[in-house]
Amino acid sequence: MALSLGQKAGWGLADMGIVVFVVVKQLLILTYLTAFLGVPVGIAGFVTTAVLIFDMITDPLIGYLSDRTQSRYGRRAPWMFLGVLVMSAGMVGLFSVPAGMAMSANLTWVVAFFGLATVGFTMVAIPYGAQSGEITQDPKERSAMTGWRMAFASIGILIGGAVIPGLAGSMGYAMAALAVTPLMVGAVWLSLWSTRKAPRNKMAAQVNLAGMFGLVFANKAFMVLVVLYGVMTLAIAMITAGLPFAAMYLIVDSGDTMLSGAAAALSTLSLMFAAFVIGSILSQAVWVLLSNRLGKVGALIIGLSLYVVLLYALNTQLPSVNVTAIAGMFVLAGMTNGAYQQIPWAMYPDLMDVTRRTSGVAIEGAFSAVWLFGQKLANAAAPAVLGLTLAAAGWQETTVGVVTQSDGAMAALLNAITLIPAVILIVAVIGLWAVYRPMAARALA
């Protein structure tokens, strides 16, 4: 049965709420620890990575349990309904550090609530990803669904990367996080309501934990895609984690360009994120069209290659005092990032079908767990890599926002958000073309 437009768009809506937290953990926590709590950047990067590694431990368990869940609402809805509440509460809590505590107490507080939020995120994200393989087996429908998903995700990126920092400047991070929680919860709950009549498997999978993941690991094309998506994510996560530092140190508004007023009103970081989101939203229909015309692998390779070119161009233009020019480049960056956002998420459910067809077992939750494991591993590594890179170059932590940094530290920051991610994306492109493409062609034939 074909999905209605409302069901496709409704399914995509949930990611608007999910991505708010994704952006917060990638973009703001490292900066919050180093620029507002005075935690040395190397320690902050290690702590952030440690929490994210802990979070990965829960992935296989949630995937297994969601596949084994049986309820009148299907296997996924109960997890998503409760998980978004846990995720939202944890996000508010981690920014609610009481004043006057020692650094060790600050770290303990942030780690505890960050851990709670990431568990809630897993409870939502893994069942949500599993739905893309459960409610349709049509590859073109999946591309359309993912286009809707990433359009709504772009709005979530704007909220997490632009609205929350802007609100935080006037009301504090905790109140800013609290202000957006109704939107996060509402997006997930409305998505569940919109897709309540979509096809779904209500029967629990009768396979044990080892059997489930044995079937997933036997799908070699899927496992290669997991690795390559993790490589892509490492590049993007390094850019995201470094962007707040770039907004503070590499993009200094001169006050005399077209968007200077917007930069002053929103903050440079919020303006850059808004530009990035505009580009991403504008590109979603293009990537759906190119995926249908050229194939998903070909479209993704084009998008990542354009991303590499854009990152090199940014390296030649930063530092800059022209916020208008840099905002324009961020629009283009958002358009190229749209391929990374959308296409892999439409590719991996097609590979779920291979295992379902050959084994007769529906274990979309297990596939979603392994898929997110690769993404989370890359997201966990990025803050540590960035923190160690900056620490090795002599980066200075502070409690006042901005301090004078050495030329070596500034150069390290620039390379960490442009040239290093570009090289990582080149590795992903080579892997897609030389390794994944022929394996997927055989598997999907």
N, C-alpha and C positions, 0 to 999 in steps of 0.2 A: 504494500500500500504506500503510495507516494505521500510524503509529508506536505502539509499545507505551509503556506508562507508564514503564517502565525507560529506554527510549530518550529520552523527553522529559525526564525528571528527570536522566538521565545527561548529556544535552547541556547542561542548565542548570548542572550541577555545576562545569564548567570556570570559570565566571565568578567563583566563590568565590575561586579562586586569582588570577585576573586582577585583580579589584577591589582586592585587598590592595595591589598596587602603585599602582593608580589613586588610592586614598585617600592613600597615603604621599606621592605626588608633589603632590597637591593640598593636603594638610593639613599635612605635617610639614617639608618641605624649606625653605620660606620661614622658618618659625619656627626650624628648626635653624641656618640661616645667621645669622639676626639675634640670636637669644637665647642661642646657645651658641658660635658662632664669631665673634661680634662684627662681622659684616658690616653696614654701613649698609643700612637697609631698601630704599632706592631702588635701590642696586646689586644687592642680593639679588633683588629683583623682576625687574630687567632680566636678570640671569643666568639665573634660572629660566625666564623667557619665551624667552630665546635658545635654550636647550637644547630646549625644546618645539617651537620653530619648526624647528630642525634636524630633529627627529624627524618633522615633517610631510613633509619632503622624501622620506623613505623610503616613505611610504604608497603612492604610485602604483606604485613599483617592486615592493614586496612583493605588492600586489594583482595586478599583471600577472604576476609570476612564479608566484604560487600558481595563477592560472588556467591557466598554461602548463605546470604541473608534471604529470608522469604517473608514477604509482607503483602498486604493488599495493595500497597502503593508501589510495588516493584522492589528490586534489589538495591537500587541506588538512592531513592528519595529520602529514606529515613536518615541516612548518613549525612547527606547534604543539608537537610533541614536543621539538624542539631549542630553540625560542624561549623556552619557560618556564625552561629552564636558564640562558640568557643573561640574561633578565630578573631572575631571582633572584640571580645572582652580582653583577650590577650594583647591585641594591638594597642588598645587604650591603656592597659596596665603598664606596658613596657615604657611608655612615655610619661608615666605618672610617678617618677622617682621623687621621693620626699627630699626636700631641701636639707642641707646640713649633714648629710651622711658622708662617711669616708669612701674613698674610691672602691675599696673591696666590697662595701655594702652596695654601692651603686651598681657594680658589675653583677653581684648576686641577684639584685632586683631585676635588672634588665634581662639577664639570662633566664630567670624563672618565667617571666611573662612572655619573653620571646619564644621559649620552648612551648608554652601553652598555646600561643598563637599559631606556631608552625604545626602542631598536632591538629588543631582545628582546620588549618589549611589543607592538610592531607585528607581529613575526613570529607572535605568538599571536593577537592581537585581530582582525586583518583576515581571516585564514582562518576564525577562529571565527565572526565575523559572517557570512561567506559561506555557512557551513553552514546557516544558518537559511533561506536561499533555495534551498538545494540538496537538503536531505533531505526537504522536504515543500513542496507547493504549496497546501496547505489553510490559508486564513486563520485558521480557528478553532484548528487545531493549532498554528499559530504563536503565537497568543495564549496557549495553554496552555503551550507551550514557554517563552515569555518570562516567564510567571508563575513557572515553576520557576527559570528563570535568575535572576530578580530576588530570589526568596526566598533562593537561595544567595548572590547578590551582597550581600544584606543582611548575611549572616554574614561575608562578606569585608570589608564596611564596618566591622563590629564589630571584626574582627581588626586591620584597618589603623588604625582611629581610636580604639579603646579598648584592645585587648590590647597592641599594640606600644608606645603611650605609657606604659601601666602597667608593662610589662616594662622599658622603657627607664629608668624611674625607679630601678629596682633593679639592673639589669645593664648599662645603657648601650644606646645605639641600635643599635650594630653587633651585639651579641649578641642583642638583641631581634629584629632583622631575620633573623639567622641561625636563630633558634628557630622562625620561622614558614615558612621556605623548604620544609621537607618537605611542609607542608600545601599550599603553592602548587603545587609540582611534582606532588604526588599528585593534587590535584583535576583538573588538566589531563590527566594521563595516564590516570586512571580514567575521565574523560569520553570520551576517545578509545576506550578499551576498551569502554565501555557502548554506544557508537554504531557500533561496527565493522561491524554487520550492517544498519545503516540504509541507505536508498537513497542513492546518491551517483553523481556523474558522474566516472568515472575517466579519461575522455578529455580531453586537453589542448585548450584553446580554440585554434583556428587563426586568430586575429586578431592583428594587430600592435598595438603600444602605442597609436598614434594612433587606430586603428580602435576599440579597446576603449573608450577614454575619449570618443571622439566619440559612440558609442552611449549612454554614460551621460549626457553633457551634453545629448543630444537629448531625454532623458526629463525634460520641464520640471516635472512635478509632483514628481518625486524631487528635483530641484535646489532647488525652493522649500522642500521639507521639510528638506533639508540646512541651508539658511540659517536656517530657523526653529528647528531643533533646536540649531544653534549659538548662537542668541540665548538660548534657554532655558538652555543649558549655561553661558553667560557668567554668568547670574544665580546659578546653583547653585555654580559654581566660586568666585565672589566670596565667597559665604557660607562655603564650605568652607575657603578660604584664610584667612578672617578668624576662623574659629571658635576656633583656639588662643589668639589674642589676646583674644577675648571671654571665654574660660574663665579667663584670667589677670586681666582687668581689669573685666569687666562682670558676672560672676557670682561674687560673693564670698560663700562659705558663712558664714551666721551661727552655725552649730553647733547650732541649736535647732529644726530642722524634721525631718520624718519621714525624709528621705533624707540627712541630714547625715553619718551614719555611713558610708553608701556613698560619699559624695563624699570623705570623708577617706581611705577605704581605696583607692578606685579613681583618685582625682583627679577634679576637676570635669569636665575634658574627656572622660575615659573614661565618666563617668556620663551626660553629655549624649549622647554617641554611642550608648551602650547604649539609652537611651530612644528615640533616633531610629531605631535599627535595629528595636526592638520594634514601633514604629509602622509601619515599612516592611513588615516580615514580615506583620503582621496585615492589611495592606491589599491584598496581592497578589491574593488570590482575589476581593476586591471589584472590583478594576480589571479583571480578566478577565471577570467577570460583566457589569459596566457596558459594557465594550467590545462584548460580544456582544449586549447589549440595545439600547444607544444608538448603537452604531457607535464606532469607535476615535477618530475626531476629536471627537465629542461628549463622550466620556468624558475625553479629555485636556484639553479646554477646562474642564470642571468641575473637574478636579484642579488645574490651574494657577490657576484663579480662587480656589479655596479656599486655595491656597498664598499668594496675594497677601494675602488677609485675615489669615492667620496671621502673615505677616511684619509687617504693620502692628500687630497685637496685640503681637508681641514688642518692637517699637519703643517701645510705650507702657509696657512692663514692665521694660525694662532701663535702667540697671543695677539689679541685684536681689541681695538677700542670701538669698532664699528658693529654695534649690536644688530643693525639692520641686515648687513651682509651675512653675518654669522647665523642669524635667524633664518635667512633664506636658505643657507646650506643645511640647516637643521630640518627644514621642510623636505628637502631632497633626501636627507638621511632617513626621515620617517617613511618616505616612499620606498626606499630600498629595504628598510627594516620590515616593511609590510610583507615581503616575501618570506623572511625568516619567521615572522609571527604566524603567518597563515598556512603556508604550503606543507611543512612537515606534519602539522596537526591533521591535515587532510590525507596525508600519505600513510601514516601508521595504522589507521583503522582498516585500510584495504588489506594489510598484512594479517590482521586478526582473522579476516575471512578465510585466509589460507588454512590456518590451524583449525577453525571451526569446520571447514569443509572436509579436511582430511581426518580429523579425530572425532567429530560429532559433539564436541564439548564447547560450551559457551563460557569462556573465562575472560571476558573483557576487562574485569577488574584487575586480574593478574597482569594483563598486558599494560594497562594504564599505570600500574604500580612500577613496573620495570621502566616504562617510558619516562615517568616523572623522576625515577631514581637517577637516570642519566642527567636530566636537567638540573636536579637538585645538587648533584655532585659538582657540576660545573658552577652553579650559583654559590655553593659553599666554598669552592676553591678561590673564586675571584676576589673576595675581600682580603683573604690571606695573601694572595699574590700581589695585589695592589698595595696592601699595607707593608709587606716586606720590601717591595720595590721602592716605595717612598721612604721607608725607614732607612734603607741602605744608602739612599741619596741624601740623608740628613734632614728629612722633613720634621718640622717643629709643631708639636701639638699645642693647643691653647684652650682657654675657657672664654675667650672674647671674640671668637669668630674668625678673624684674619690677623696674621702676623707676617712680618717680612720673612720670605723664604730665600734660600740660596739659589744661584743660577742652576746648579746641578739638580736640586730638588725640583725646580720648575721644569727643567728638561725631562726629568724622569716622569713627571706627571703628564706632560704633553705626549711623550712616546707611549705611555701606558694606556692612553685613551684613543690613540690613533694608529701608530705603526704596528705595535704589538698585536692588537686585535685584527688588523688587516692581514698580517702574516697567518694568524690562526684561521681566519676565514679562507685564505688561499688553500690551506691544508684540507679544510672541509670540502671545498670545491673539487679538489683533486680526488678525494675519497668518494664523493658522490659520482663522479664521472667514471673513474677507473674501477671501483670496487662495488658500490651499491647498485649502479645502473644495470650491469649484466645479471647480478643476482636477482634483483627484483623482476626483471623481464622473464627470467625462468620461473620464478615462484608464482607470478601472476598470470602466466600464460594459460 
